[in-house]
Amino acid sequence: MDMLYLAENKHFWHIARREFIYQEISRILASLYPQDNGKSTKILDLGAGTGSVTRHFLSQGFNNIALGEIHPQGLEYAKTYGIKDLYCMDLLDVPFADEFDCIFAFDVLEHIDDDLVALKNMKSMLKNNTKSLLALSVPAHKWLWNAHDVSVHHKRRYTKNELVAIMQQSGFDIVCAKYFFISITPLLWVRALLHSAPYPTQDSHIAKSQASQQNNTLDSHTESSEKSSTNTESVAESHKEELRDTPPPALINKALLGICRLENKIQHYLPQNLSAPFGGSLLVVGRSII
């Protein structure tokens, strides 16, 4: 969590990610709530780490956004950003029902064994109307799996079709489904080659029984992956230091940020239902079905 806090205001990936998320979700909210562009919608940013995305939305005038995180340390960091509505909570044991207009879960779902249960729990916290939104981002494509995924305890990566299917199964109509970090995908592929690791045998619960509800926790940063093989753990450990959230050299970091911001600008002018066939990450937004 310390490394995340230090990196998120400097590393091109964190900056470009939150700017892309904001641009896409803010225009969806503006279309649903034209009277105030969605600025007063009640939002929960779930599994939010230290709260950099929450802070970005607050800085743009969203005035009713709360943060939920299982790690007390993340909540302490969020306080330094001036975020006041903070909840220490577990996504698989949620304390709310019929409470929020919109829920964010950015780079959360890939940490959870039973992603279907997690999605249904998030739906239960949304208000029971067709304007209620769930916005997710996840890492994309099995072929980009690498030792960094293992070191941060990812369970899987998703394709657009996979995530759309499981969201529809959980009771959502899809508003937006887009890959992003398209421009740096070749670099991410090279990283996957240089820092390869076996892909886990466990995958998304799309085709599995909904009755299989395990007693898991939303520990997106520190929980050990007990099902990882010794081989996989040793690969992750050997690359742990070089794969941390440390920004690249300043000139490279600046150049990559410029490339990603150009990509974001292009994406802004594309229809919400139009996506490239690949990318390093995936954003999907769904409206609740009553």
C-alpha atoms as an extended CHARMM CRD file, in Angstrom:
* protein
*
       290  EXT
         1         1  MET       CA              0.0000000000        0.0000000000        0.0000000000  PROA      1               0.0000000000
         2         2  ASP       CA              2.9160000000        2.3670000000        0.6770000000  PROA      2               0.0000000000
         3         3  MET       CA              4.2650000000        1.8460000000       -2.8470000000  PROA      3               0.0000000000
         4         4  LEU       CA              0.8100000000        2.4170000000       -4.3380000000  PROA      4               0.0000000000
         5         5  TYR       CA              0.3940000000        5.6850000000       -2.4630000000  PROA      5               0.0000000000
         6         6  LEU       CA              3.7670000000        6.9480000000       -3.6680000000  PROA      6               0.0000000000
         7         7  ALA       CA              3.2550000000        5.8300000000       -7.2640000000  PROA      7               0.0000000000
         8         8  GLU       CA             -0.2760000000        6.8960000000       -8.0520000000  PROA      8               0.0000000000
         9         9  ASN       CA              0.5270000000       10.5970000000       -8.4840000000  PROA      9               0.0000000000
        10        10  LYS       CA              3.6840000000       10.0120000000      -10.5410000000  PROA      10              0.0000000000
        11        11  HSD       CA              3.3920000000        6.7920000000      -12.5360000000  PROA      11              0.0000000000
        12        12  PHE       CA              1.9770000000        7.3210000000      -16.0430000000  PROA      12              0.0000000000
        13        13  TRP       CA             -0.2180000000        4.2050000000      -15.7270000000  PROA      13              0.0000000000
        14        14  HSD       CA             -2.0790000000        5.4490000000      -12.6440000000  PROA      14              0.0000000000
        15        15  ILE       CA             -2.5200000000        8.9680000000      -14.0260000000  PROA      15              0.0000000000
        16        16  ALA       CA             -3.7550000000        7.8690000000      -17.4660000000  PROA      16              0.0000000000
        17        17  ARG       CA             -6.0200000000        5.2220000000      -15.9230000000  PROA      17              0.0000000000
        18        18  ARG       CA             -7.9050000000        7.5800000000      -13.6190000000  PROA      18              0.0000000000
        19        19  GLU       CA             -8.2000000000       10.2170000000      -16.3720000000  PROA      19              0.0000000000
        20        20  PHE       CA             -9.6830000000        7.6480000000      -18.7730000000  PROA      20              0.0000000000
        21        21  ILE       CA            -12.0590000000        6.2930000000      -16.1320000000  PROA      21              0.0000000000
        22        22  TYR       CA            -13.2300000000        9.8120000000      -15.2900000000  PROA      22              0.0000000000
        23        23  GLN       CA            -13.7930000000       10.8790000000      -18.8920000000  PROA      23              0.0000000000
        24        24  GLU       CA            -15.8650000000        7.8040000000      -19.7570000000  PROA      24              0.0000000000
        25        25  ILE       CA            -17.9440000000        7.5450000000      -16.5880000000  PROA      25              0.0000000000
        26        26  SER       CA            -18.5840000000       11.2730000000      -16.1780000000  PROA      26              0.0000000000
        27        27  ARG       CA            -20.1750000000       11.4910000000      -19.6160000000  PROA      27              0.0000000000
        28        28  ILE       CA            -22.3800000000        8.4440000000      -18.8940000000  PROA      28              0.0000000000
        29        29  LEU       CA            -23.5280000000       10.0090000000      -15.6170000000  PROA      29              0.0000000000
        30        30  ALA       CA            -24.1160000000       13.3440000000      -17.3840000000  PROA      30              0.0000000000
        31        31  SER       CA            -26.3940000000       11.6320000000      -19.9130000000  PROA      31              0.0000000000
        32        32  LEU       CA            -28.4280000000        9.9900000000      -17.1250000000  PROA      32              0.0000000000
        33        33  TYR       CA            -28.6030000000       13.0560000000      -14.8690000000  PROA      33              0.0000000000
        34        34  PRO       CA            -28.5520000000       16.1060000000      -17.1880000000  PROA      34              0.0000000000
        35        35  GLN       CA            -29.8220000000       18.4430000000      -14.4720000000  PROA      35              0.0000000000
        36        36  ASP       CA            -26.4290000000       18.4550000000      -12.7080000000  PROA      36              0.0000000000
        37        37  ASN       CA            -24.3120000000       16.1800000000      -14.9310000000  PROA      37              0.0000000000
        38        38  GLY       CA            -24.5010000000       13.5110000000      -12.2530000000  PROA      38              0.0000000000
        39        39  LYS       CA            -22.4290000000       15.5150000000       -9.7800000000  PROA      39              0.0000000000
        40        40  SER       CA            -24.7800000000       14.7650000000       -6.8620000000  PROA      40              0.0000000000
        41        41  THR       CA            -25.2720000000       11.0540000000       -7.5510000000  PROA      41              0.0000000000
        42        42  LYS       CA            -24.4770000000        8.8700000000       -4.5490000000  PROA      42              0.0000000000
        43        43  ILE       CA            -21.3370000000        6.8880000000       -5.4380000000  PROA      43              0.0000000000
        44        44  LEU       CA            -19.3070000000        4.2200000000       -3.6470000000  PROA      44              0.0000000000
        45        45  ASP       CA            -15.7420000000        3.6550000000       -4.8590000000  PROA      45              0.0000000000
        46        46  LEU       CA            -15.1760000000        0.0840000000       -3.7270000000  PROA      46              0.0000000000
        47        47  GLY       CA            -11.7760000000       -1.5410000000       -3.2050000000  PROA      47              0.0000000000
        48        48  ALA       CA            -10.3930000000        1.9230000000       -3.8090000000  PROA      48              0.0000000000
        49        49  GLY       CA             -6.9430000000        1.4750000000       -2.2750000000  PROA      49              0.0000000000
        50        50  THR       CA             -5.6800000000        4.8620000000       -1.1470000000  PROA      50              0.0000000000
        51        51  GLY       CA             -8.4440000000        6.7610000000       -2.9630000000  PROA      51              0.0000000000
        52        52  SER       CA             -6.7940000000        8.4660000000       -5.9400000000  PROA      52              0.0000000000
        53        53  VAL       CA             -9.7940000000        7.8840000000       -8.2380000000  PROA      53              0.0000000000
        54        54  THR       CA            -12.1960000000        9.0380000000       -5.5160000000  PROA      54              0.0000000000
        55        55  ARG       CA            -10.1420000000       12.1980000000       -5.0360000000  PROA      55              0.0000000000
        56        56  HSD       CA            -10.1460000000       12.8730000000       -8.7990000000  PROA      56              0.0000000000
        57        57  PHE       CA            -13.9520000000       12.7040000000       -8.9450000000  PROA      57              0.0000000000
        58        58  LEU       CA            -14.2240000000       14.9480000000       -5.8760000000  PROA      58              0.0000000000
        59        59  SER       CA            -11.8790000000       17.4710000000       -7.4880000000  PROA      59              0.0000000000
        60        60  GLN       CA            -14.1880000000       17.6130000000      -10.5260000000  PROA      60              0.0000000000
        61        61  GLY       CA            -17.2270000000       18.5370000000       -8.4440000000  PROA      61              0.0000000000
        62        62  PHE       CA            -18.7500000000       15.1740000000       -7.5400000000  PROA      62              0.0000000000
        63        63  ASN       CA            -19.9450000000       15.8850000000       -4.0140000000  PROA      63              0.0000000000
        64        64  ASN       CA            -21.5200000000       12.6380000000       -2.7960000000  PROA      64              0.0000000000
        65        65  ILE       CA            -18.8390000000        9.9700000000       -3.1810000000  PROA      65              0.0000000000
        66        66  ALA       CA            -17.6900000000        7.5340000000       -0.5180000000  PROA      66              0.0000000000
        67        67  LEU       CA            -14.7690000000        5.1240000000       -0.3950000000  PROA      67              0.0000000000
        68        68  GLY       CA            -14.8650000000        1.4700000000        0.6500000000  PROA      68              0.0000000000
        69        69  GLU       CA            -11.6720000000       -0.4910000000        1.3040000000  PROA      69              0.0000000000
        70        70  ILE       CA            -10.8230000000       -3.5970000000        3.3200000000  PROA      70              0.0000000000
        71        71  HSD       CA             -7.3630000000       -2.3280000000        4.3520000000  PROA      71              0.0000000000
        72        72  PRO       CA             -7.3340000000        0.1950000000        7.2260000000  PROA      72              0.0000000000
        73        73  GLN       CA             -4.0110000000        1.5110000000        5.8940000000  PROA      73              0.0000000000
        74        74  GLY       CA             -5.6900000000        2.4770000000        2.6280000000  PROA      74              0.0000000000
        75        75  LEU       CA             -8.3320000000        4.3910000000        4.5440000000  PROA      75              0.0000000000
        76        76  GLU       CA             -5.6430000000        6.2650000000        6.4700000000  PROA      76              0.0000000000
        77        77  TYR       CA             -4.0100000000        7.3440000000        3.2080000000  PROA      77              0.0000000000
        78        78  ALA       CA             -7.4160000000        8.3420000000        1.8140000000  PROA      78              0.0000000000
        79        79  LYS       CA             -7.8410000000       10.6990000000        4.7660000000  PROA      79              0.0000000000
        80        80  THR       CA             -4.7230000000       12.5850000000        3.6430000000  PROA      80              0.0000000000
        81        81  TYR       CA             -6.5530000000       13.3120000000        0.3620000000  PROA      81              0.0000000000
        82        82  GLY       CA             -9.3920000000       14.9020000000        2.3350000000  PROA      82              0.0000000000
        83        83  ILE       CA            -11.8610000000       12.0700000000        1.6490000000  PROA      83              0.0000000000
        84        84  LYS       CA            -14.3560000000       12.0330000000        4.5160000000  PROA      84              0.0000000000
        85        85  ASP       CA            -16.8500000000        9.2240000000        3.8250000000  PROA      85              0.0000000000
        86        86  LEU       CA            -14.7720000000        6.0980000000        4.4610000000  PROA      86              0.0000000000
        87        87  TYR       CA            -15.8870000000        2.5320000000        5.1140000000  PROA      87              0.0000000000
        88        88  CYS       CA            -13.7510000000       -0.4520000000        6.0710000000  PROA      88              0.0000000000
        89        89  MET       CA            -15.6510000000       -3.2280000000        4.3080000000  PROA      89              0.0000000000
        90        90  ASP       CA            -15.4240000000       -6.5930000000        2.6180000000  PROA      90              0.0000000000
        91        91  LEU       CA            -17.0730000000       -6.9740000000       -0.7830000000  PROA      91              0.0000000000
        92        92  LEU       CA            -18.1690000000      -10.5110000000        0.0420000000  PROA      92              0.0000000000
        93        93  ASP       CA            -19.9010000000       -9.3830000000        3.2570000000  PROA      93              0.0000000000
        94        94  VAL       CA            -21.4510000000       -6.0610000000        2.3020000000  PROA      94              0.0000000000
        95        95  PRO       CA            -23.0040000000       -3.7380000000        4.9220000000  PROA      95              0.0000000000
        96        96  PHE       CA            -25.3510000000       -1.8420000000        2.5550000000  PROA      96              0.0000000000
        97        97  ALA       CA            -28.4980000000       -2.6080000000        0.5550000000  PROA      97              0.0000000000
        98        98  ASP       CA            -30.3750000000       -0.4320000000       -1.9770000000  PROA      98              0.0000000000
        99        99  GLU       CA            -28.0980000000        2.4900000000       -1.0750000000  PROA      99              0.0000000000
       100       100  PHE       CA            -26.0670000000        3.8860000000       -4.0150000000  PROA      100             0.0000000000
       101       101  ASP       CA            -26.7310000000        5.3250000000       -7.4760000000  PROA      101             0.0000000000
       102       102  CYS       CA            -23.3790000000        4.1290000000       -8.7570000000  PROA      102             0.0000000000
       103       103  ILE       CA            -20.6510000000        1.7450000000       -7.6100000000  PROA      103             0.0000000000
       104       104  PHE       CA            -17.0640000000        1.7820000000       -8.8500000000  PROA      104             0.0000000000
       105       105  ALA       CA            -14.7990000000       -1.2620000000       -8.5910000000  PROA      105             0.0000000000
       106       106  PHE       CA            -11.6020000000       -0.5010000000      -10.4460000000  PROA      106             0.0000000000
       107       107  ASP       CA             -9.0480000000       -3.3260000000      -10.6250000000  PROA      107             0.0000000000
       108       108  VAL       CA            -10.8780000000       -5.2450000000       -7.9060000000  PROA      108             0.0000000000
       109       109  LEU       CA            -12.7570000000       -8.1580000000       -9.4890000000  PROA      109             0.0000000000
       110       110  GLU       CA             -9.6140000000       -9.9670000000      -10.6390000000  PROA      110             0.0000000000
       111       111  HSD       CA             -8.5680000000      -10.4200000000       -6.9920000000  PROA      111             0.0000000000
       112       112  ILE       CA            -11.6790000000      -12.3410000000       -5.9670000000  PROA      112             0.0000000000
       113       113  ASP       CA            -12.1530000000      -16.0930000000       -6.2930000000  PROA      113             0.0000000000
       114       114  ASP       CA            -15.9200000000      -15.9590000000       -6.8180000000  PROA      114             0.0000000000
       115       115  ASP       CA            -16.3990000000      -12.9840000000       -9.1150000000  PROA      115             0.0000000000
       116       116  LEU       CA            -20.0630000000      -13.8230000000       -9.7490000000  PROA      116             0.0000000000
       117       117  VAL       CA            -20.9180000000      -13.5460000000       -6.0370000000  PROA      117             0.0000000000
       118       118  ALA       CA            -18.9800000000      -10.2710000000       -5.8480000000  PROA      118             0.0000000000
       119       119  LEU       CA            -20.9550000000       -8.8060000000       -8.7620000000  PROA      119             0.0000000000
       120       120  LYS       CA            -24.2760000000       -9.8110000000       -7.2420000000  PROA      120             0.0000000000
       121       121  ASN       CA            -23.2670000000       -8.2720000000       -3.9190000000  PROA      121             0.0000000000
       122       122  MET       CA            -22.4300000000       -5.0230000000       -5.6870000000  PROA      122             0.0000000000
       123       123  LYS       CA            -25.8130000000       -5.0850000000       -7.4320000000  PROA      123             0.0000000000
       124       124  SER       CA            -27.5340000000       -5.5280000000       -4.0590000000  PROA      124             0.0000000000
       125       125  MET       CA            -25.9870000000       -2.2580000000       -2.8450000000  PROA      125             0.0000000000
       126       126  LEU       CA            -27.3490000000       -0.2970000000       -5.8090000000  PROA      126             0.0000000000
       127       127  LYS       CA            -30.6870000000        1.4830000000       -5.6540000000  PROA      127             0.0000000000
       128       128  ASN       CA            -33.4670000000       -0.5030000000       -7.2480000000  PROA      128             0.0000000000
       129       129  ASN       CA            -33.8800000000        1.5250000000      -10.4310000000  PROA      129             0.0000000000
       130       130  THR       CA            -32.7150000000        1.3850000000      -14.0440000000  PROA      130             0.0000000000
       131       131  LYS       CA            -30.3860000000        4.3860000000      -13.6880000000  PROA      131             0.0000000000
       132       132  SER       CA            -28.1720000000        2.5670000000      -11.1740000000  PROA      132             0.0000000000
       133       133  LEU       CA            -24.6980000000        1.9050000000      -12.5650000000  PROA      133             0.0000000000
       134       134  LEU       CA            -21.8350000000       -0.4770000000      -11.8830000000  PROA      134             0.0000000000
       135       135  ALA       CA            -18.4720000000        0.5250000000      -13.3630000000  PROA      135             0.0000000000
       136       136  LEU       CA            -15.5850000000       -1.9580000000      -13.4330000000  PROA      136             0.0000000000
       137       137  SER       CA            -12.0440000000       -1.9950000000      -14.7370000000  PROA      137             0.0000000000
       138       138  VAL       CA             -9.9670000000       -5.1650000000      -14.9450000000  PROA      138             0.0000000000
       139       139  PRO       CA             -6.6900000000       -6.3490000000      -16.4920000000  PROA      139             0.0000000000
       140       140  ALA       CA             -7.2500000000       -7.7720000000      -19.9720000000  PROA      140             0.0000000000
       141       141  HSD       CA             -6.2300000000      -10.9070000000      -21.8810000000  PROA      141             0.0000000000
       142       142  LYS       CA             -4.6810000000      -14.1370000000      -20.6680000000  PROA      142             0.0000000000
       143       143  TRP       CA             -1.8140000000      -13.6370000000      -23.0960000000  PROA      143             0.0000000000
       144       144  LEU       CA             -0.7100000000      -10.5870000000      -21.0940000000  PROA      144             0.0000000000
       145       145  TRP       CA             -0.4960000000      -12.6180000000      -17.8450000000  PROA      145             0.0000000000
       146       146  ASN       CA              2.9040000000      -12.1990000000      -16.2000000000  PROA      146             0.0000000000
       147       147  ALA       CA              4.7750000000      -12.3830000000      -12.9010000000  PROA      147             0.0000000000
       148       148  HSD       CA              3.4000000000       -9.0140000000      -11.8440000000  PROA      148             0.0000000000
       149       149  ASP       CA             -0.1300000000      -10.4900000000      -11.8870000000  PROA      149             0.0000000000
       150       150  VAL       CA              1.0870000000      -13.2060000000       -9.5330000000  PROA      150             0.0000000000
       151       151  SER       CA              2.8780000000      -10.7940000000       -7.1960000000  PROA      151             0.0000000000
       152       152  VAL       CA             -0.2750000000       -8.6810000000       -6.7370000000  PROA      152             0.0000000000
       153       153  HSD       CA             -2.4570000000      -11.8030000000       -6.2920000000  PROA      153             0.0000000000
       154       154  HSD       CA             -4.5920000000      -11.6320000000       -9.4120000000  PROA      154             0.0000000000
       155       155  LYS       CA             -6.8280000000      -14.6520000000      -10.0040000000  PROA      155             0.0000000000
       156       156  ARG       CA             -7.4060000000      -14.0260000000      -13.7020000000  PROA      156             0.0000000000
       157       157  ARG       CA             -7.4620000000      -11.5960000000      -16.6270000000  PROA      157             0.0000000000
       158       158  TYR       CA            -10.6080000000      -10.9640000000      -18.6860000000  PROA      158             0.0000000000
       159       159  THR       CA            -11.6400000000      -10.4830000000      -22.2860000000  PROA      159             0.0000000000
       160       160  LYS       CA            -14.4470000000       -8.0710000000      -23.0940000000  PROA      160             0.0000000000
       161       161  ASN       CA            -16.8270000000      -10.9120000000      -23.9720000000  PROA      161             0.0000000000
       162       162  GLU       CA            -16.0990000000      -12.6960000000      -20.6840000000  PROA      162             0.0000000000
       163       163  LEU       CA            -16.7280000000       -9.6710000000      -18.4790000000  PROA      163             0.0000000000
       164       164  VAL       CA            -19.8020000000       -8.6000000000      -20.4280000000  PROA      164             0.0000000000
       165       165  ALA       CA            -21.2330000000      -12.1260000000      -20.0740000000  PROA      165             0.0000000000
       166       166  ILE       CA            -20.7520000000      -12.3180000000      -16.3230000000  PROA      166             0.0000000000
       167       167  MET       CA            -22.1850000000       -8.8140000000      -15.8080000000  PROA      167             0.0000000000
       168       168  GLN       CA            -25.2590000000       -9.7250000000      -17.8510000000  PROA      168             0.0000000000
       169       169  GLN       CA            -25.5780000000      -12.9160000000      -15.8230000000  PROA      169             0.0000000000
       170       170  SER       CA            -25.4990000000      -10.7770000000      -12.6780000000  PROA      170             0.0000000000
       171       171  GLY       CA            -28.3670000000       -8.5350000000      -13.8290000000  PROA      171             0.0000000000
       172       172  PHE       CA            -26.8590000000       -5.6540000000      -15.8180000000  PROA      172             0.0000000000
       173       173  ASP       CA            -27.4330000000       -4.1720000000      -19.2580000000  PROA      173             0.0000000000
       174       174  ILE       CA            -24.1210000000       -3.0620000000      -20.7800000000  PROA      174             0.0000000000
       175       175  VAL       CA            -23.7470000000        0.6590000000      -21.4160000000  PROA      175             0.0000000000
       176       176  CYS       CA            -20.0480000000        0.7510000000      -22.2720000000  PROA      176             0.0000000000
       177       177  ALA       CA            -17.3660000000       -1.8880000000      -22.8390000000  PROA      177             0.0000000000
       178       178  LYS       CA            -13.9670000000       -0.6280000000      -23.9450000000  PROA      178             0.0000000000
       179       179  TYR       CA            -10.3860000000       -1.7520000000      -23.8800000000  PROA      179             0.0000000000
       180       180  PHE       CA             -7.8740000000        0.9270000000      -22.9220000000  PROA      180             0.0000000000
       181       181  PHE       CA             -4.0830000000        1.1300000000      -22.7070000000  PROA      181             0.0000000000
       182       182  ILE       CA             -4.3050000000        0.0180000000      -26.3210000000  PROA      182             0.0000000000
       183       183  SER       CA             -1.2470000000        2.0160000000      -27.3620000000  PROA      183             0.0000000000
       184       184  ILE       CA              1.0750000000        0.3320000000      -24.8460000000  PROA      184             0.0000000000
       185       185  THR       CA             -0.2260000000       -3.2060000000      -25.3750000000  PROA      185             0.0000000000
       186       186  PRO       CA              2.9200000000       -4.1790000000      -27.3620000000  PROA      186             0.0000000000
       187       187  LEU       CA              5.0290000000       -3.1430000000      -24.3520000000  PROA      187             0.0000000000
       188       188  LEU       CA              2.8050000000       -5.1290000000      -22.0100000000  PROA      188             0.0000000000
       189       189  TRP       CA              3.1370000000       -8.1550000000      -24.3040000000  PROA      189             0.0000000000
       190       190  VAL       CA              6.9300000000       -7.8710000000      -24.1900000000  PROA      190             0.0000000000
       191       191  ARG       CA              6.7240000000       -7.6970000000      -20.3880000000  PROA      191             0.0000000000
       192       192  ALA       CA              4.6130000000      -10.8510000000      -20.4090000000  PROA      192             0.0000000000
       193       193  LEU       CA              7.2920000000      -12.5850000000      -22.4610000000  PROA      193             0.0000000000
       194       194  LEU       CA             10.1750000000      -11.4020000000      -20.2840000000  PROA      194             0.0000000000
       195       195  HSD       CA              8.4000000000      -12.0600000000      -16.9820000000  PROA      195             0.0000000000
       196       196  SER       CA              6.2570000000      -15.0510000000      -17.8460000000  PROA      196             0.0000000000
       197       197  ALA       CA              4.3430000000      -17.0530000000      -15.2540000000  PROA      197             0.0000000000
       198       198  PRO       CA              1.8760000000      -19.9510000000      -15.4550000000  PROA      198             0.0000000000
       199       199  TYR       CA             -1.7420000000      -18.8760000000      -15.8090000000  PROA      199             0.0000000000
       200       200  PRO       CA             -3.8580000000      -20.0850000000      -12.8470000000  PROA      200             0.0000000000
       201       201  THR       CA             -6.1560000000      -23.0320000000      -13.3890000000  PROA      201             0.0000000000
       202       202  GLN       CA             -8.9890000000      -21.2470000000      -11.5870000000  PROA      202             0.0000000000
       203       203  ASP       CA            -10.8980000000      -18.8770000000      -13.8380000000  PROA      203             0.0000000000
       204       204  SER       CA            -14.0220000000      -16.7330000000      -13.8450000000  PROA      204             0.0000000000
       205       205  HSD       CA            -17.2250000000      -18.2800000000      -12.4760000000  PROA      205             0.0000000000
       206       206  ILE       CA            -19.1950000000      -17.4670000000      -15.6410000000  PROA      206             0.0000000000
       207       207  ALA       CA            -19.9950000000      -21.1050000000      -16.3030000000  PROA      207             0.0000000000
       208       208  LYS       CA            -19.9740000000      -22.3280000000      -12.7090000000  PROA      208             0.0000000000
       209       209  SER       CA            -22.8580000000      -22.8580000000      -10.3110000000  PROA      209             0.0000000000
       210       210  GLN       CA            -24.1150000000      -19.7780000000       -8.5090000000  PROA      210             0.0000000000
       211       211  ALA       CA            -24.4590000000      -21.9330000000       -5.4020000000  PROA      211             0.0000000000
       212       212  SER       CA            -20.7070000000      -22.1610000000       -5.0250000000  PROA      212             0.0000000000
       213       213  GLN       CA            -20.2360000000      -19.2250000000       -2.6410000000  PROA      213             0.0000000000
       214       214  GLN       CA            -16.9310000000      -19.4640000000       -0.8820000000  PROA      214             0.0000000000
       215       215  ASN       CA            -15.9130000000      -17.5880000000        2.2470000000  PROA      215             0.0000000000
       216       216  ASN       CA            -13.4550000000      -15.2810000000        0.4940000000  PROA      216             0.0000000000
       217       217  THR       CA            -12.3370000000      -11.7590000000        1.2760000000  PROA      217             0.0000000000
       218       218  LEU       CA            -11.6620000000       -8.6850000000       -0.8420000000  PROA      218             0.0000000000
       219       219  ASP       CA             -7.9620000000       -8.5350000000       -0.0600000000  PROA      219             0.0000000000
       220       220  SER       CA             -6.6820000000       -6.9640000000       -3.2440000000  PROA      220             0.0000000000
       221       221  HSD       CA             -3.1640000000       -6.2280000000       -2.0670000000  PROA      221             0.0000000000
       222       222  THR       CA             -1.9340000000       -8.5710000000        0.6790000000  PROA      222             0.0000000000
       223       223  GLU       CA             -3.8030000000      -11.8880000000        0.5990000000  PROA      223             0.0000000000
       224       224  SER       CA             -1.6140000000      -14.8090000000       -0.4860000000  PROA      224             0.0000000000
       225       225  SER       CA             -2.7470000000      -16.9250000000       -3.3730000000  PROA      225             0.0000000000
       226       226  GLU       CA             -2.7370000000      -20.3390000000       -1.7170000000  PROA      226             0.0000000000
       227       227  LYS       CA             -3.5590000000      -22.0730000000       -4.9890000000  PROA      227             0.0000000000
       228       228  SER       CA             -0.4960000000      -20.7590000000       -6.7980000000  PROA      228             0.0000000000
       229       229  SER       CA              2.1220000000      -23.3690000000       -7.5160000000  PROA      229             0.0000000000
       230       230  THR       CA              5.5650000000      -23.1240000000       -5.9340000000  PROA      230             0.0000000000
       231       231  ASN       CA              6.9180000000      -22.4910000000       -9.4000000000  PROA      231             0.0000000000
       232       232  THR       CA              4.6120000000      -19.5100000000       -9.9170000000  PROA      232             0.0000000000
       233       233  GLU       CA              5.4470000000      -18.0230000000       -6.5300000000  PROA      233             0.0000000000
       234       234  SER       CA              9.1660000000      -18.2610000000       -7.1790000000  PROA      234             0.0000000000
       235       235  VAL       CA              8.7600000000      -16.5230000000      -10.5490000000  PROA      235             0.0000000000
       236       236  ALA       CA              6.8250000000      -13.7040000000       -8.8890000000  PROA      236             0.0000000000
       237       237  GLU       CA              9.3470000000      -13.3760000000       -6.0870000000  PROA      237             0.0000000000
       238       238  SER       CA             12.2880000000      -13.1920000000       -8.4740000000  PROA      238             0.0000000000
       239       239  HSD       CA             10.7490000000      -10.2050000000      -10.2690000000  PROA      239             0.0000000000
       240       240  LYS       CA              9.0280000000       -8.6080000000       -7.2890000000  PROA      240             0.0000000000
       241       241  GLU       CA             11.2420000000       -5.5760000000       -6.9380000000  PROA      241             0.0000000000
       242       242  GLU       CA             11.4740000000       -4.6670000000      -10.6150000000  PROA      242             0.0000000000
       243       243  LEU       CA              7.7080000000       -5.0740000000      -11.1250000000  PROA      243             0.0000000000
       244       244  ARG       CA              6.6310000000       -2.8190000000       -8.2770000000  PROA      244             0.0000000000
       245       245  ASP       CA              4.7100000000        0.4070000000       -8.9170000000  PROA      245             0.0000000000
       246       246  THR       CA              7.8960000000        2.3800000000       -9.4360000000  PROA      246             0.0000000000
       247       247  PRO       CA              7.6730000000        4.9470000000      -12.2510000000  PROA      247             0.0000000000
       248       248  PRO       CA             10.0550000000        4.4470000000      -15.1580000000  PROA      248             0.0000000000
       249       249  PRO       CA             12.7790000000        7.0760000000      -15.7490000000  PROA      249             0.0000000000
       250       250  ALA       CA             11.2950000000       10.5570000000      -15.9520000000  PROA      250             0.0000000000
       251       251  LEU       CA             11.5860000000       11.0570000000      -19.7270000000  PROA      251             0.0000000000
       252       252  ILE       CA             10.1260000000        7.6390000000      -20.4820000000  PROA      252             0.0000000000
       253       253  ASN       CA              7.3580000000        8.1540000000      -17.9390000000  PROA      253             0.0000000000
       254       254  LYS       CA              6.4940000000       11.5160000000      -19.5090000000  PROA      254             0.0000000000
       255       255  ALA       CA              6.5090000000       10.0770000000      -23.0260000000  PROA      255             0.0000000000
       256       256  LEU       CA              4.2930000000        7.1450000000      -22.0850000000  PROA      256             0.0000000000
       257       257  LEU       CA              1.8830000000        9.4620000000      -20.2810000000  PROA      257             0.0000000000
       258       258  GLY       CA              1.6780000000       11.6160000000      -23.4210000000  PROA      258             0.0000000000
       259       259  ILE       CA              0.9510000000        8.5530000000      -25.5730000000  PROA      259             0.0000000000
       260       260  CYS       CA             -1.7540000000        7.3170000000      -23.2070000000  PROA      260             0.0000000000
       261       261  ARG       CA             -3.3470000000       10.7650000000      -22.9570000000  PROA      261             0.0000000000
       262       262  LEU       CA             -3.4990000000       10.9740000000      -26.7530000000  PROA      262             0.0000000000
       263       263  GLU       CA             -5.1880000000        7.5820000000      -26.8020000000  PROA      263             0.0000000000
       264       264  ASN       CA             -7.6740000000        8.7660000000      -24.1580000000  PROA      264             0.0000000000
       265       265  LYS       CA             -8.4970000000       11.8310000000      -26.2400000000  PROA      265             0.0000000000
       266       266  ILE       CA             -9.1790000000        9.6760000000      -29.2920000000  PROA      266             0.0000000000
       267       267  GLN       CA            -11.3500000000        7.3280000000      -27.2190000000  PROA      267             0.0000000000
       268       268  HSD       CA            -13.3540000000       10.3130000000      -25.9880000000  PROA      268             0.0000000000
       269       269  TYR       CA            -14.6250000000       10.9930000000      -29.5210000000  PROA      269             0.0000000000
       270       270  LEU       CA            -15.5310000000        7.3830000000      -30.2790000000  PROA      270             0.0000000000
       271       271  PRO       CA            -18.9900000000        5.9000000000      -29.5940000000  PROA      271             0.0000000000
       272       272  GLN       CA            -19.2740000000        4.1890000000      -26.2170000000  PROA      272             0.0000000000
       273       273  ASN       CA            -20.0940000000        0.8600000000      -27.8750000000  PROA      273             0.0000000000
       274       274  LEU       CA            -17.0110000000        0.9730000000      -30.1120000000  PROA      274             0.0000000000
       275       275  SER       CA            -13.8270000000       -0.6580000000      -28.8540000000  PROA      275             0.0000000000
       276       276  ALA       CA            -10.4980000000       -1.8120000000      -30.1880000000  PROA      276             0.0000000000
       277       277  PRO       CA            -10.1510000000       -5.6380000000      -30.1390000000  PROA      277             0.0000000000
       278       278  PHE       CA             -7.4260000000       -5.5580000000      -27.4830000000  PROA      278             0.0000000000
       279       279  GLY       CA             -5.8460000000       -3.4620000000      -24.7520000000  PROA      279             0.0000000000
       280       280  GLY       CA             -3.9820000000       -3.7470000000      -21.5020000000  PROA      280             0.0000000000
       281       281  SER       CA             -7.1080000000       -3.0470000000      -19.4360000000  PROA      281             0.0000000000
       282       282  LEU       CA            -10.8590000000       -3.1580000000      -19.8580000000  PROA      282             0.0000000000
       283       283  LEU       CA            -13.6170000000       -0.7960000000      -18.6800000000  PROA      283             0.0000000000
       284       284  VAL       CA            -17.2140000000       -2.0530000000      -18.5520000000  PROA      284             0.0000000000
       285       285  VAL       CA            -20.2090000000       -0.0730000000      -17.2780000000  PROA      285             0.0000000000
       286       286  GLY       CA            -23.6030000000       -1.6910000000      -16.7370000000  PROA      286             0.0000000000
       287       287  ARG       CA            -27.0750000000       -0.4300000000      -15.8190000000  PROA      287             0.0000000000
       288       288  SER       CA            -29.0280000000       -2.4150000000      -13.2770000000  PROA      288             0.0000000000
       289       289  ILE       CA            -31.9280000000       -4.5010000000      -14.5830000000  PROA      289             0.0000000000
       290       290  ILE       CA            -34.9630000000       -4.3540000000      -12.2950000000  PROA      290             0.0000000000
